[in-house]
Amino acid sequence: MNETPLGWGGIFRLGLVQTALGAIVVIMTSTINRIMVVELSLPAIAPGMLVALHYAVQVLRPAWGYGSDVSERRTPWIVGGMAVLALGGVVAALATALAETHLILGLALAALSFLCVGIGVGAAGTSTLAMLAARVAPHRRAGAATTVWVMMIAGFAVAAPIAGHFLDPFSNARLIVVTASVAAVSFLLATIAVWGVERDAAPRSAQWPVVTKPPFGEAFTQVWREPAARRLTIFIFVSMLAYSSQELLVEPFAGLVFGMTPGVTTQLAGVQHGGVLTGMLTVALAASALGGPIFGSLRLWTIAGCLASALALIGVAASGFVGPAYLRPALFALGASNGAFAVAAIGSMMALAGAGAGSGEGTRMGLWGASQAVAFGLGGIVGTFGVDIARGLIGDPASAYAIVFLGEAMLFLVAAILAGGLARPATAPAAFASNSRVDQPVVAGA
């Protein structure tokens, strides 16, 4: 492939796409989820099923990634995906308002909107990461992945508190206006950011004049047969299942147990994602500045992050009994722990995406994205259904949520065990420093 490698300016522009994507998604998974459970008094499984629906459609990520592999450009996939995502976000707010007076019609419209959100996230996100894997020089791949992932978390961390500020005092009209504003700004930001990034790249038809890309089924099977790719897929599923099981519970937990308003609980989501951002930056800086067999090891950071996430979830569960003052620091610690294991796994993912057989960066990214999507969808259902069952049996919201949080902590312990088989490099500063090489996969082979 003779495409001009992206410099840090191009990498930052693609990171803005992730920022825009995250800003819309956080409204869907935190604010609208909480409003359905607290303001509309719906069972937690209702928004859980909607979020699961948006993840379920993302099992098509490998197909979308394959489509961007064989098409002339990835930009249309990114811009088109962002348009569908923005539309889905606005319709979700309208559906939530409608559900207050026409429940069935509102939920039906919400299901359609969350399908759009899932399609948009899958198409735009997969193509953005595939462009990074294909266009970034090998020695910058993992560092670039860290950069754009941090920028996505920044979208969560910035959008949540700003939206929370303008949502109080809460009304359905405010929800619609705030969501539409976030969606419009995010779409414009992503479109401007990605426009022209591929201008210096020759069309793929010119790059591969005599090479015929294999059919999707054959390309997918080839990727799945790679032991390192398969092992990373399993870890992503378990760790994301552990993470996603708590994602839909924090805001309803704060509202039901402590009586916090929608604006305050939306700001809590910002605290948690701010912790993720802090965890990612801490690991990146420690690995690049200190390096060595300890601070530079992707494997050790991944294991430590999973173990710390389990401890933080125990702290979140305990806050329901000791008081709201403990919830904010516990959530920040949970976010920081999640960020620590995520950034190490991302380093492995980006190195492997561009190092496998063939040029199927989009297909590999799609496989791992699909694994994450299935885990997130299942996690949303398991977490919310578990809370509903526990509340029905126990009655006390604090105890019911604590049981589920402790179960999620156990999942993180399993993820830590699986992380031990992911990578065993002596050092891994290449995941964070631009002057190191990652031409070979950092995930252990067969």
C-alpha positions in Angstrom: 0.0 0.0 0.0 1.5 3.3 -1.1 -0.6 5.7 1.0 1.2 8.6 2.6 1.5 7.9 6.4 -0.5 10.2 8.6 1.4 12.6 10.8 0.3 13.6 14.3 -1.9 16.3 12.8 -3.9 13.7 10.9 -4.0 11.4 13.9 -5.4 14.3 16.0 -8.1 15.0 13.3 -9.2 11.3 13.4 -9.2 11.6 17.2 -11.8 14.4 16.9 -14.1 11.9 15.1 -13.9 9.7 18.2 -14.5 12.7 20.5 -17.7 13.6 18.5 -18.8 10.0 18.6 -18.3 9.7 22.3 -20.2 13.0 23.0 -23.4 11.6 21.5 -23.1 8.1 22.9 -22.7 9.2 26.5 -26.1 11.0 26.3 -27.7 7.7 25.2 -26.1 5.4 27.7 -26.2 7.7 30.8 -28.7 10.5 30.6 -31.6 8.8 28.7 -31.0 5.6 30.5 -31.4 7.3 33.9 -34.5 9.3 32.8 -36.3 6.1 31.7 -35.6 4.4 35.1 -36.1 7.3 37.5 -38.3 10.0 35.8 -40.5 7.5 33.8 -40.3 4.8 36.5 -39.6 2.1 34.0 -37.9 -1.2 35.0 -34.1 -1.0 34.4 -34.4 -3.8 31.8 -36.2 -1.3 29.5 -33.2 0.9 28.7 -31.0 -2.1 29.1 -32.8 -3.8 26.2 -32.5 -0.6 24.1 -28.8 -0.3 24.7 -28.4 -4.0 24.0 -30.2 -3.4 20.7 -27.7 -0.7 19.7 -24.9 -3.1 20.5 -26.5 -6.1 18.8 -26.6 -4.5 15.4 -22.8 -3.9 15.8 -22.2 -7.6 15.2 -22.1 -6.3 11.6 -18.9 -4.4 12.3 -16.7 -7.0 10.5 -18.8 -6.5 7.4 -18.6 -2.7 7.6 -14.9 -2.9 8.2 -14.6 -5.2 5.2 -16.6 -2.8 3.1 -14.3 0.0 4.0 -11.3 -2.3 3.2 -12.5 -2.8 -0.4 -14.1 0.6 -1.1 -12.2 3.5 -2.7 -12.4 5.7 0.5 -13.1 5.3 4.2 -14.3 8.9 4.6 -17.8 8.3 3.3 -18.2 5.5 5.9 -17.2 7.8 8.7 -19.3 10.8 7.6 -22.3 8.6 6.8 -22.0 6.8 10.1 -21.8 10.0 12.1 -25.0 11.3 10.3 -26.9 8.2 11.2 -25.6 8.4 14.8 -26.6 12.0 15.2 -30.1 11.3 13.8 -30.5 8.4 16.1 -29.5 10.5 19.1 -32.1 13.2 18.4 -34.9 10.6 17.8 -34.0 8.9 21.0 -34.6 12.1 23.0 -37.9 12.6 21.1 -38.9 9.0 21.9 -38.1 9.4 25.6 -40.3 12.5 25.8 -43.1 10.7 23.9 -42.9 7.6 26.2 -44.2 9.8 29.1 -47.6 10.0 27.5 -47.6 7.2 24.9 -45.4 4.5 26.4 -45.7 1.8 23.7 -45.2 4.2 20.8 -42.4 6.0 22.6 -40.5 2.7 23.3 -41.0 1.6 19.7 -39.5 4.8 18.4 -36.7 4.5 20.9 -35.9 1.0 19.6 -35.6 2.4 16.1 -33.4 5.3 17.3 -31.1 3.0 19.2 -30.7 0.8 16.0 -29.6 4.0 14.2 -27.2 4.8 17.0 -25.6 1.3 16.8 -25.3 1.5 13.0 -23.7 4.9 13.2 -21.2 4.0 15.9 -20.2 0.8 14.1 -19.8 2.3 10.7 -18.0 5.5 11.8 -15.9 4.0 14.6 -14.7 0.9 12.7 -13.7 2.9 9.6 -11.9 5.5 11.7 -9.8 2.9 13.5 -9.2 1.0 10.3 -7.9 4.2 8.6 -5.5 4.6 11.6 -4.2 1.1 11.3 -3.7 1.4 7.5 -2.4 5.0 7.3 -0.2 5.3 10.5 3.4 4.2 10.3 4.1 1.1 12.3 6.1 2.9 15.0 3.2 5.2 15.7 0.3 2.8 15.6 -0.2 2.1 19.3 0.6 5.6 20.3 -1.9 6.9 17.8 -4.5 4.4 19.2 -3.9 5.8 22.7 -4.3 9.3 21.4 -7.6 8.8 19.7 -9.0 6.7 22.5 -8.2 9.3 25.0 -9.9 11.8 22.8 -13.0 9.6 22.7 -13.1 9.5 26.5 -12.6 13.2 26.5 -15.8 13.4 24.5 -17.6 11.5 27.3 -16.0 13.5 30.0 -16.7 16.9 28.5 -20.2 16.3 27.0 -21.7 14.7 30.2 -21.1 17.6 32.7 -22.1 20.2 30.1 -25.3 18.4 29.2 -26.0 17.9 32.9 -25.6 21.6 33.6 -28.2 22.5 30.9 -30.6 19.7 31.8 -31.4 21.2 35.3 -34.2 22.0 36.0 -35.2 18.9 34.0 -38.0 18.9 31.3 -38.6 16.9 28.2 -38.1 20.0 26.1 -34.7 20.6 27.6 -33.7 17.0 27.0 -34.6 17.4 23.3 -32.8 20.7 22.8 -29.7 19.6 24.7 -29.5 16.3 22.8 -30.1 17.9 19.4 -27.4 20.5 20.1 -24.8 17.9 21.1 -25.7 15.8 18.0 -25.4 18.8 15.6 -22.1 20.0 17.0 -20.7 16.5 17.1 -21.6 15.8 13.4 -20.1 19.1 12.2 -16.9 18.5 14.2 -16.4 15.0 12.8 -17.2 16.0 9.2 -14.8 19.0 9.3 -12.1 16.9 11.1 -12.1 14.0 8.6 -12.6 16.0 5.4 -9.5 15.9 3.2 -7.6 13.4 5.3 -7.6 10.9 2.4 -6.8 13.5 -0.2 -3.2 12.5 -0.5 -4.0 8.8 -0.7 -4.2 7.0 -4.0 -7.5 5.2 -4.7 -7.4 1.6 -3.7 -8.1 0.5 -7.2 -4.8 2.2 -8.2 -2.9 0.6 -5.3 -4.1 -2.9 -6.0 -4.5 -3.0 -9.8 -4.2 -6.8 -10.1 -5.1 -8.0 -6.6 -8.6 -9.3 -6.0 -9.8 -8.9 -2.4 -11.3 -12.2 -1.1 -15.0 -12.4 -0.3 -16.1 -11.3 3.1 -16.6 -14.8 4.5 -13.1 -15.9 3.4 -11.5 -12.7 4.8 -13.3 -13.1 8.1 -12.3 -16.8 8.4 -8.7 -15.9 7.7 -8.6 -13.3 10.5 -10.3 -15.7 13.0 -7.7 -18.4 12.3 -5.0 -16.1 13.6 -4.3 -17.3 17.2 -3.3 -13.9 18.5 -6.4 -12.2 17.0 -8.7 -14.9 18.5 -7.1 -14.7 21.9 -7.5 -10.9 22.0 -11.1 -11.3 20.9 -11.9 -13.5 23.9 -10.2 -11.1 26.4 -12.1 -8.1 24.9 -15.4 -10.0 25.4 -14.8 -10.8 29.0 -13.4 -7.5 30.1 -16.0 -5.5 28.3 -18.7 -7.7 29.7 -17.4 -6.8 33.2 -17.3 -3.1 32.3 -20.6 -2.8 30.5 -22.6 -4.6 33.2 -22.1 -1.5 35.5 -22.4 1.2 32.8 -26.2 1.4 32.9 -26.5 1.1 36.7 -24.5 4.0 38.1 -26.9 6.9 37.3 -30.1 5.0 38.4 -28.2 3.8 41.5 -27.4 7.4 42.4 -30.9 8.6 41.7 -32.7 5.8 43.6 -30.4 5.4 46.6 -29.3 9.0 47.1 -32.1 11.0 45.4 -29.8 12.8 43.0 -31.3 14.9 40.1 -30.7 14.0 36.4 -28.2 16.9 36.1 -26.2 15.7 39.1 -26.1 12.1 38.0 -25.1 13.1 34.4 -22.2 15.0 36.0 -21.3 11.7 37.8 -20.9 10.1 34.4 -18.4 12.9 33.6 -16.5 12.1 36.8 -16.2 8.4 35.9 -15.1 9.2 32.3 -12.7 11.8 33.7 -11.2 8.9 35.7 -10.9 6.8 32.5 -9.0 9.7 30.9 -6.7 10.1 33.9 -6.0 6.3 33.9 -5.1 6.3 30.3 -2.8 9.3 30.5 -1.1 8.0 33.6 -0.3 4.6 32.0 0.9 6.3 28.8 3.2 8.7 30.6 4.5 6.1 33.1 5.3 3.6 30.3 7.0 6.2 28.0 8.9 8.0 30.8 9.9 5.0 33.0 9.6 2.0 30.7 11.4 -1.2 31.7 10.0 -4.6 32.3 7.4 -3.3 34.9 6.2 0.1 33.8 6.6 -0.7 30.1 4.7 -4.0 30.1 1.3 -4.0 28.4 0.5 -7.3 30.0 1.1 -6.1 33.6 -0.8 -2.8 33.1 -3.8 -4.8 31.7 -3.8 -7.2 34.7 -3.3 -4.4 37.2 -6.2 -2.4 35.6 -8.6 -5.3 35.8 -7.7 -6.0 39.4 -8.1 -2.4 40.4 -11.4 -2.2 38.6 -12.7 -5.1 40.8 -11.6 -3.2 43.9 -13.2 0.0 42.7 -16.5 -1.8 42.1 -16.5 -3.0 45.7 -16.1 0.6 46.7 -19.1 1.7 44.6 -21.2 -1.1 46.2 -20.1 0.0 49.7 -21.0 3.7 49.0 -24.7 2.7 49.1 -24.3 1.9 52.8 -21.7 4.5 53.9 -23.1 7.6 52.2 -23.0 9.6 48.9 -19.7 11.3 49.8 -17.9 8.0 48.9 -19.6 7.5 45.5 -17.8 10.2 43.6 -14.2 9.0 44.5 -15.2 5.4 44.0 -16.5 6.2 40.5 -13.3 8.1 39.7 -11.2 5.2 40.8 -13.4 2.8 38.7 -12.9 5.0 35.7 -9.1 5.3 36.2 -8.8 1.5 36.6 -10.8 0.9 33.4 -8.6 3.4 31.6 -5.4 1.6 32.7 -6.4 -1.8 31.4 -8.0 -0.3 28.3 -5.0 1.6 27.1 -2.8 -1.4 27.4 -5.2 -3.6 25.4 -5.6 -0.9 22.8 -1.8 -0.9 22.3 -2.0 -4.6 21.6 -5.0 -4.2 19.3 -3.5 -1.5 17.1 -0.2 -3.3 16.7 -2.0 -6.6 15.7 -4.4 -4.9 13.4 -1.7 -3.8 11.0 0.6 -6.8 11.5 -1.6 -9.8 10.6 -1.7 -11.5 7.2 -3.1 -9.4 4.3 -4.4 -5.9 4.4 -7.6 -6.5 6.4 -7.3 -3.8 9.1 -11.0 -3.1 8.8 -12.0 -6.7 9.2 -9.8 -7.2 12.3 -11.1 -4.0 13.8 -14.6 -5.1 13.0 -14.0 -8.5 14.7 -12.8 -6.9 17.9 -15.5 -4.2 17.7 -18.1 -6.9 17.3 -16.8 -8.8 20.3 -17.0 -5.6 22.4 -20.5 -4.9 21.1 -21.8 -8.3 21.9 -20.3 -8.0 25.4 -21.8 -4.6 25.9 -25.2 -5.7 24.8 -25.2 -8.7 27.0 -23.7 -6.8 29.9 -26.5 -4.2 29.7 -29.1 -6.9 29.9 -27.4 -8.9 32.6 -26.7 -5.9 34.8 -30.2 -4.3 34.5 -32.0 -7.6 34.8 -29.9 -8.6 37.8 -30.9 -5.3 39.5 -34.6 -5.8 38.7 -34.5 -9.4 40.1 -32.5 -8.4 43.2 -34.9 -5.4 43.9 -37.8 -7.8 43.6 -36.4 -10.2 46.1 -34.7 -7.8 48.5 -36.6 -4.6 48.1 -33.7 -2.4 49.3 -32.2 -0.6 46.3 -28.7 -0.2 47.9 -28.5 -3.9 48.7 -29.8 -4.9 45.2 -27.3 -2.8 43.4 -24.5 -3.9 45.7 -25.0 -7.5 44.8 -24.8 -6.8 41.1 -21.7 -4.6 41.5 -20.0 -7.4 43.4 -20.8 -9.8 40.7 -19.2 -7.5 38.2 -16.1 -7.3 40.3 -15.8 -11.1 40.0 -15.9 -10.8 36.2 -13.0 -8.4 36.3 -11.0 -11.0 38.3 -11.6 -13.5 35.5 -10.5 -10.9 32.9 -7.3 -10.4 34.9 -6.6 -14.1 34.6 -7.2 -14.0 30.9 -5.0 -11.0 30.5 -2.1 -13.0 31.7 -2.1 -14.8 28.3 -2.3 -11.8 26.1 1.2 -10.5 25.9 4.6 -11.1 27.4 7.0 -8.5 25.9 10.0 -7.6 27.9 9.0 -3.9 27.7 6.3 -2.1 25.8 7.1 1.6 25.5 6.2 1.2 21.8 2.6 1.4 22.8 3.1 5.0 23.9 6.3 6.4 22.4 6.7 7.3 18.7 10.3 6.3 18.5 9.7 2.6 19.1 8.9 -0.2 16.8 5.7 -2.3 16.9 6.0 -4.1 13.5 5.3 -7.4 15.2 2.2 -8.3 17.1 2.5 -7.7 20.9 -0.2 -10.3 21.5 1.3 -13.7 22.1 1.0 -16.1 19.3 0.2 -19.8 19.4 
